[in-house]
Amino acid sequence: MTTTYPILTAEQLAAVHAYIAGLSEKRRRTWKAELEIDWYNARLSGTIHSLRNTHGFDWLRSFKLPKPEN
C-alpha cells in the first residue's frame, strides 16, 4: 500500500529550504540525515514541526527536493 501525502505548500517548501540554509556548508550535504535527527528528537518548531506532525518519518525518508525550474 502506497501512502500519498499532500504536495508541500510554498510555505512548507520554504521552511525546508530555510532549514537547509541554516546548516553549515559541510552539514548541508547531508541535510536529510540532519533533518531526520532533529525531526526524531522533536527539536524543530513552526512550519517544520507541523510538517513533522502531518507527514511523519516515512514521508521524510522518501522526500526529494524538487528540481529548480529554469
Biopython code that builds the backbone (N, CA, C, O; Angstrom):
import numpy as np
from Bio.PDB.StructureBuilder import StructureBuilder

atoms = [
    (1, "MET", "N", (0.835, -1.178, 0.000)),
    (1, "MET", "CA", (0.000, 0.000, 0.000)),
    (1, "MET", "C", (0.883, 1.245, 0.000)),
    (1, "MET", "O", (1.791, 1.372, 0.821)),
    (2, "THR", "N", (0.615, 2.143, -0.909)),
    (2, "THR", "CA", (1.374, 3.374, -1.019)),
    (2, "THR", "C", (0.614, 4.502, -0.336)),
    (2, "THR", "O", (-0.575, 4.706, -0.585)),
    (3, "THR", "N", (1.300, 5.217, 0.509)),
    (3, "THR", "CA", (0.691, 6.357, 1.172)),
    (3, "THR", "C", (1.007, 7.602, 0.364)),
    (3, "THR", "O", (2.153, 7.827, -0.026)),
    (4, "THR", "N", (0.003, 8.393, 0.120)),
    (4, "THR", "CA", (0.235, 9.655, -0.575)),
    (4, "THR", "C", (0.046, 10.792, 0.416)),
    (4, "THR", "O", (-0.817, 10.745, 1.292)),
    (5, "TYR", "N", (0.859, 11.793, 0.257)),
    (5, "TYR", "CA", (0.824, 12.955, 1.132)),
    (5, "TYR", "C", (0.501, 14.176, 0.291)),
    (5, "TYR", "O", (0.791, 14.207, -0.905)),
    (6, "PRO", "N", (-0.098, 15.182, 0.915)),
    (6, "PRO", "CA", (-0.354, 16.411, 0.165)),
    (6, "PRO", "C", (0.963, 17.015, -0.330)),
    (6, "PRO", "O", (1.997, 16.916, 0.330)),
    (7, "ILE", "N", (0.899, 17.625, -1.478)),
    (7, "ILE", "CA", (2.062, 18.341, -2.006)),
    (7, "ILE", "C", (2.386, 19.476, -1.040)),
    (7, "ILE", "O", (1.486, 20.111, -0.490)),
    (8, "LEU", "N", (3.678, 19.723, -0.841)),
    (8, "LEU", "CA", (4.070, 20.798, 0.074)),
    (8, "LEU", "C", (3.589, 22.147, -0.440)),
    (8, "LEU", "O", (3.614, 22.432, -1.638)),
    (9, "THR", "N", (3.157, 22.951, 0.494)),
    (9, "THR", "CA", (2.802, 24.330, 0.150)),
    (9, "THR", "C", (4.096, 25.111, -0.059)),
    (9, "THR", "O", (5.182, 24.640, 0.279)),
    (10, "ALA", "N", (3.967, 26.291, -0.612)),
    (10, "ALA", "CA", (5.142, 27.152, -0.792)),
    (10, "ALA", "C", (5.787, 27.450, 0.559)),
    (10, "ALA", "O", (7.012, 27.492, 0.668)),
    (11, "GLU", "N", (4.962, 27.657, 1.589)),
    (11, "GLU", "CA", (5.481, 27.939, 2.930)),
    (11, "GLU", "C", (6.262, 26.744, 3.486)),
    (11, "GLU", "O", (7.334, 26.917, 4.066)),
    (12, "GLN", "N", (5.732, 25.548, 3.311)),
    (12, "GLN", "CA", (6.411, 24.345, 3.810)),
    (12, "GLN", "C", (7.735, 24.130, 3.080)),
    (12, "GLN", "O", (8.752, 23.827, 3.704)),
    (13, "LEU", "N", (7.718, 24.289, 1.767)),
    (13, "LEU", "CA", (8.948, 24.118, 0.999)),
    (13, "LEU", "C", (9.974, 25.177, 1.376)),
    (13, "LEU", "O", (11.165, 24.880, 1.475)),
    (14, "ALA", "N", (9.526, 26.398, 1.585)),
    (14, "ALA", "CA", (10.430, 27.471, 2.013)),
    (14, "ALA", "C", (11.035, 27.146, 3.379)),
    (14, "ALA", "O", (12.202, 27.451, 3.626)),
    (15, "ALA", "N", (10.251, 26.530, 4.265)),
    (15, "ALA", "CA", (10.765, 26.153, 5.589)),
    (15, "ALA", "C", (11.839, 25.084, 5.472)),
    (15, "ALA", "O", (12.826, 25.122, 6.206)),
    (16, "VAL", "N", (11.667, 24.142, 4.572)),
    (16, "VAL", "CA", (12.689, 23.112, 4.352)),
    (16, "VAL", "C", (13.961, 23.772, 3.821)),
    (16, "VAL", "O", (15.063, 23.470, 4.279)),
    (17, "HIS", "N", (13.800, 24.670, 2.856)),
    (17, "HIS", "CA", (14.974, 25.376, 2.308)),
    (17, "HIS", "C", (15.658, 26.220, 3.384)),
    (17, "HIS", "O", (16.887, 26.280, 3.429)),
    (18, "ALA", "N", (14.891, 26.862, 4.235)),
    (18, "ALA", "CA", (15.463, 27.676, 5.319)),
    (18, "ALA", "C", (16.220, 26.786, 6.305)),
    (18, "ALA", "O", (17.285, 27.163, 6.792)),
    (19, "TYR", "N", (15.677, 25.621, 6.595)),
    (19, "TYR", "CA", (16.364, 24.673, 7.479)),
    (19, "TYR", "C", (17.724, 24.313, 6.877)),
    (19, "TYR", "O", (18.746, 24.353, 7.562)),
    (20, "ILE", "N", (17.723, 23.965, 5.607)),
    (20, "ILE", "CA", (18.969, 23.573, 4.929)),
    (20, "ILE", "C", (19.955, 24.734, 4.922)),
    (20, "ILE", "O", (21.142, 24.544, 5.185)),
    (21, "ALA", "N", (19.470, 25.932, 4.623)),
    (21, "ALA", "CA", (20.336, 27.118, 4.574)),
    (21, "ALA", "C", (20.952, 27.421, 5.935)),
    (21, "ALA", "O", (22.039, 27.995, 6.008)),
    (22, "GLY", "N", (20.277, 27.044, 7.004)),
    (22, "GLY", "CA", (20.786, 27.289, 8.346)),
    (22, "GLY", "C", (21.864, 26.322, 8.793)),
    (22, "GLY", "O", (22.474, 26.508, 9.847)),
    (23, "LEU", "N", (22.101, 25.291, 7.998)),
    (23, "LEU", "CA", (23.152, 24.324, 8.337)),
    (23, "LEU", "C", (24.502, 24.828, 7.857)),
    (23, "LEU", "O", (24.576, 25.656, 6.950)),
    (24, "SER", "N", (25.563, 24.328, 8.465)),
    (24, "SER", "CA", (26.901, 24.665, 7.973)),
    (24, "SER", "C", (27.058, 24.070, 6.576)),
    (24, "SER", "O", (26.331, 23.151, 6.198)),
    (25, "GLU", "N", (27.997, 24.594, 5.827)),
    (25, "GLU", "CA", (28.206, 24.111, 4.456)),
    (25, "GLU", "C", (28.447, 22.600, 4.434)),
    (25, "GLU", "O", (27.920, 21.894, 3.575)),
    (26, "LYS", "N", (29.233, 22.121, 5.368)),
    (26, "LYS", "CA", (29.536, 20.688, 5.431)),
    (26, "LYS", "C", (28.271, 19.868, 5.723)),
    (26, "LYS", "O", (28.054, 18.817, 5.121)),
    (27, "ARG", "N", (27.454, 20.350, 6.636)),
    (27, "ARG", "CA", (26.248, 19.616, 7.026)),
    (27, "ARG", "C", (25.150, 19.706, 5.979)),
    (27, "ARG", "O", (24.239, 18.878, 5.973)),
    (28, "ARG", "N", (25.217, 20.698, 5.090)),
    (28, "ARG", "CA", (24.207, 20.814, 4.028)),
    (28, "ARG", "C", (24.230, 19.617, 3.094)),
    (28, "ARG", "O", (23.204, 19.251, 2.519)),
    (29, "ARG", "N", (25.397, 19.008, 2.942)),
    (29, "ARG", "CA", (25.492, 17.848, 2.049)),
    (29, "ARG", "C", (24.678, 16.675, 2.574)),
    (29, "ARG", "O", (24.247, 15.818, 1.802)),
    (30, "THR", "N", (24.469, 16.637, 3.877)),
    (30, "THR", "CA", (23.700, 15.550, 4.490)),
    (30, "THR", "C", (22.444, 16.105, 5.174)),
    (30, "THR", "O", (22.048, 15.644, 6.245)),
    (31, "TRP", "N", (21.832, 17.098, 4.536)),
    (31, "TRP", "CA", (20.719, 17.814, 5.141)),
    (31, "TRP", "C", (19.596, 16.880, 5.575)),
    (31, "TRP", "O", (18.991, 17.088, 6.626)),
    (32, "LYS", "N", (19.313, 15.857, 4.782)),
    (32, "LYS", "CA", (18.196, 14.996, 5.139)),
    (32, "LYS", "C", (18.492, 14.204, 6.403)),
    (32, "LYS", "O", (17.609, 14.038, 7.245)),
    (33, "ALA", "N", (19.710, 13.716, 6.550)),
    (33, "ALA", "CA", (20.094, 12.999, 7.774)),
    (33, "ALA", "C", (20.044, 13.952, 8.969)),
    (33, "ALA", "O", (19.602, 13.565, 10.051)),
    (34, "GLU", "N", (20.492, 15.188, 8.780)),
    (34, "GLU", "CA", (20.442, 16.187, 9.849)),
    (34, "GLU", "C", (18.994, 16.478, 10.246)),
    (34, "GLU", "O", (18.659, 16.546, 11.428)),
    (35, "LEU", "N", (18.142, 16.649, 9.227)),
    (35, "LEU", "CA", (16.737, 16.927, 9.495)),
    (35, "LEU", "C", (16.075, 15.732, 10.180)),
    (35, "LEU", "O", (15.258, 15.906, 11.085)),
    (36, "GLU", "N", (16.421, 14.541, 9.756)),
    (36, "GLU", "CA", (15.831, 13.357, 10.379)),
    (36, "GLU", "C", (16.180, 13.269, 11.866)),
    (36, "GLU", "O", (15.335, 12.881, 12.674)),
    (37, "ILE", "N", (17.391, 13.618, 12.230)),
    (37, "ILE", "CA", (17.792, 13.615, 13.644)),
    (37, "ILE", "C", (16.976, 14.646, 14.423)),
    (37, "ILE", "O", (16.435, 14.349, 15.488)),
    (38, "ASP", "N", (16.896, 15.866, 13.877)),
    (38, "ASP", "CA", (16.114, 16.909, 14.547)),
    (38, "ASP", "C", (14.630, 16.550, 14.572)),
    (38, "ASP", "O", (13.934, 16.825, 15.549)),
    (39, "TRP", "N", (14.158, 15.939, 13.501)),
    (39, "TRP", "CA", (12.758, 15.512, 13.368)),
    (39, "TRP", "C", (12.462, 14.482, 14.452)),
    (39, "TRP", "O", (11.474, 14.602, 15.176)),
    (40, "TYR", "N", (13.314, 13.476, 14.561)),
    (40, "TYR", "CA", (13.125, 12.395, 15.532)),
    (40, "TYR", "C", (13.115, 12.917, 16.971)),
    (40, "TYR", "O", (12.317, 12.479, 17.799)),
    (41, "ASN", "N", (14.014, 13.859, 17.251)),
    (41, "ASN", "CA", (14.144, 14.397, 18.610)),
    (41, "ASN", "C", (13.231, 15.592, 18.880)),
    (41, "ASN", "O", (13.332, 16.231, 19.928)),
    (42, "ALA", "N", (12.348, 15.891, 17.943)),
    (42, "ALA", "CA", (11.382, 16.993, 18.071)),
    (42, "ALA", "C", (12.067, 18.307, 18.439)),
    (42, "ALA", "O", (11.597, 19.034, 19.314)),
    (43, "ARG", "N", (13.180, 18.608, 17.768)),
    (43, "ARG", "CA", (13.918, 19.849, 18.030)),
    (43, "ARG", "C", (13.551, 20.949, 17.041)),
    (43, "ARG", "O", (14.300, 21.910, 16.866)),
    (44, "LEU", "N", (12.417, 20.808, 16.410)),
    (44, "LEU", "CA", (12.014, 21.749, 15.375)),
    (44, "LEU", "C", (10.816, 22.556, 15.852)),
    (44, "LEU", "O", (10.131, 22.169, 16.800)),
    (45, "SER", "N", (10.576, 23.657, 15.202)),
    (45, "SER", "CA", (9.420, 24.471, 15.574)),
    (45, "SER", "C", (8.755, 24.998, 14.309)),
    (45, "SER", "O", (9.253, 24.805, 13.200)),
    (46, "GLY", "N", (7.652, 25.650, 14.493)),
    (46, "GLY", "CA", (6.960, 26.307, 13.392)),
    (46, "GLY", "C", (6.509, 25.352, 12.303)),
    (46, "GLY", "O", (6.003, 24.262, 12.570)),
    (47, "THR", "N", (6.703, 25.787, 11.080)),
    (47, "THR", "CA", (6.224, 25.041, 9.915)),
    (47, "THR", "C", (6.864, 23.660, 9.821)),
    (47, "THR", "O", (6.190, 22.688, 9.481)),
    (48, "ILE", "N", (8.155, 23.566, 10.117)),
    (48, "ILE", "CA", (8.823, 22.260, 10.046)),
    (48, "ILE", "C", (8.236, 21.310, 11.082)),
    (48, "ILE", "O", (8.047, 20.129, 10.793)),
    (49, "HIS", "N", (7.950, 21.795, 12.265)),
    (49, "HIS", "CA", (7.348, 20.942, 13.291)),
    (49, "HIS", "C", (5.966, 20.472, 12.843)),
    (49, "HIS", "O", (5.619, 19.305, 13.027)),
    (50, "SER", "N", (5.187, 21.362, 12.263)),
    (50, "SER", "CA", (3.865, 20.987, 11.751)),
    (50, "SER", "C", (3.985, 19.937, 10.656)),
    (50, "SER", "O", (3.207, 18.984, 10.604)),
    (51, "LEU", "N", (4.968, 20.124, 9.785)),
    (51, "LEU", "CA", (5.208, 19.156, 8.713)),
    (51, "LEU", "C", (5.565, 17.794, 9.302)),
    (51, "LEU", "O", (5.118, 16.758, 8.809)),
    (52, "ARG", "N", (6.354, 17.807, 10.335)),
    (52, "ARG", "CA", (6.716, 16.563, 11.039)),
    (52, "ARG", "C", (5.458, 15.864, 11.534)),
    (52, "ARG", "O", (5.320, 14.649, 11.389)),
    (53, "ASN", "N", (4.548, 16.626, 12.115)),
    (53, "ASN", "CA", (3.339, 16.036, 12.686)),
    (53, "ASN", "C", (2.347, 15.560, 11.632)),
    (53, "ASN", "O", (1.645, 14.573, 11.852)),
    (54, "THR", "N", (2.277, 16.238, 10.500)),
    (54, "THR", "CA", (1.298, 15.874, 9.481)),
    (54, "THR", "C", (1.807, 14.822, 8.502)),
    (54, "THR", "O", (1.019, 14.038, 7.974)),
    (55, "HIS", "N", (3.121, 14.797, 8.253)),
    (55, "HIS", "CA", (3.646, 13.912, 7.215)),
    (55, "HIS", "C", (4.416, 12.717, 7.768)),
    (55, "HIS", "O", (4.365, 11.639, 7.177)),
    (56, "GLY", "N", (5.115, 12.871, 8.861)),
    (56, "GLY", "CA", (5.788, 11.746, 9.501)),
    (56, "GLY", "C", (7.126, 11.333, 8.893)),
    (56, "GLY", "O", (7.614, 11.925, 7.931)),
    (57, "PHE", "N", (7.695, 10.291, 9.496)),
    (57, "PHE", "CA", (9.038, 9.832, 9.138)),
    (57, "PHE", "C", (9.100, 9.194, 7.754)),
    (57, "PHE", "O", (10.060, 9.412, 7.015)),
    (58, "ASP", "N", (8.095, 8.416, 7.401)),
    (58, "ASP", "CA", (8.125, 7.765, 6.087)),
    (58, "ASP", "C", (8.156, 8.800, 4.972)),
    (58, "ASP", "O", (8.866, 8.636, 3.980)),
    (59, "TRP", "N", (7.380, 9.865, 5.141)),
    (59, "TRP", "CA", (7.394, 10.920, 4.144)),
    (59, "TRP", "C", (8.791, 11.530, 4.045)),
    (59, "TRP", "O", (9.317, 11.703, 2.945)),
    (60, "LEU", "N", (9.387, 11.854, 5.179)),
    (60, "LEU", "CA", (10.707, 12.487, 5.162)),
    (60, "LEU", "C", (11.726, 11.610, 4.444)),
    (60, "LEU", "O", (12.524, 12.102, 3.646)),
    (61, "ARG", "N", (11.696, 10.335, 4.724)),
    (61, "ARG", "CA", (12.659, 9.426, 4.090)),
    (61, "ARG", "C", (12.475, 9.364, 2.579)),
    (61, "ARG", "O", (13.443, 9.159, 1.848)),
    (62, "SER", "N", (11.256, 9.537, 2.107)),
    (62, "SER", "CA", (11.012, 9.450, 0.662)),
    (62, "SER", "C", (11.069, 10.807, -0.040)),
    (62, "SER", "O", (11.080, 10.870, -1.269)),
    (63, "PHE", "N", (11.105, 11.883, 0.732)),
    (63, "PHE", "CA", (11.063, 13.232, 0.166)),
    (63, "PHE", "C", (12.345, 13.572, -0.578)),
    (63, "PHE", "O", (13.450, 13.285, -0.117)),
    (64, "LYS", "N", (12.170, 14.190, -1.740)),
    (64, "LYS", "CA", (13.293, 14.723, -2.513)),
    (64, "LYS", "C", (12.952, 16.175, -2.828)),
    (64, "LYS", "O", (11.820, 16.497, -3.189)),
    (65, "LEU", "N", (13.938, 17.036, -2.688)),
    (65, "LEU", "CA", (13.718, 18.441, -3.044)),
    (65, "LEU", "C", (13.388, 18.530, -4.520)),
    (65, "LEU", "O", (14.039, 17.888, -5.345)),
    (66, "PRO", "N", (12.389, 19.314, -4.858)),
    (66, "PRO", "CA", (12.064, 19.483, -6.286)),
    (66, "PRO", "C", (13.227, 20.162, -7.011)),
    (66, "PRO", "O", (13.911, 21.023, -6.458)),
    (67, "LYS", "N", (13.424, 19.759, -8.236)),
    (67, "LYS", "CA", (14.477, 20.387, -9.046)),
    (67, "LYS", "C", (14.056, 21.814, -9.363)),
    (67, "LYS", "O", (12.892, 22.070, -9.670)),
    (68, "PRO", "N", (15.008, 22.745, -9.287)),
    (68, "PRO", "CA", (14.664, 24.144, -9.601)),
    (68, "PRO", "C", (14.205, 24.279, -11.053)),
    (68, "PRO", "O", (14.750, 23.647, -11.958)),
    (69, "GLU", "N", (13.206, 25.105, -11.245)),
    (69, "GLU", "CA", (12.738, 25.373, -12.609)),
    (69, "GLU", "C", (13.671, 26.387, -13.248)),
    (69, "GLU", "O", (14.143, 27.317, -12.592)),
    (70, "ASN", "N", (13.932, 26.198, -14.531)),
    (70, "ASN", "CA", (14.838, 27.122, -15.234)),
    (70, "ASN", "C", (14.104, 28.299, -15.761)),
    (70, "ASN", "O", (14.708, 29.176, -16.378)),
]
sb = StructureBuilder()
sb.init_structure("model")
sb.init_model(0)
sb.init_chain("A")
sb.init_seg("    ")
for serial, (resi, resn, name, xyz) in enumerate(atoms, 1):
    if name == "N":
        sb.init_residue(resn, " ", resi, " ")
    sb.init_atom(name, np.array(xyz, "f"), 0.0, 1.0, " ", f" {name:<3s}", serial, name[0])
structure = sb.get_structure()
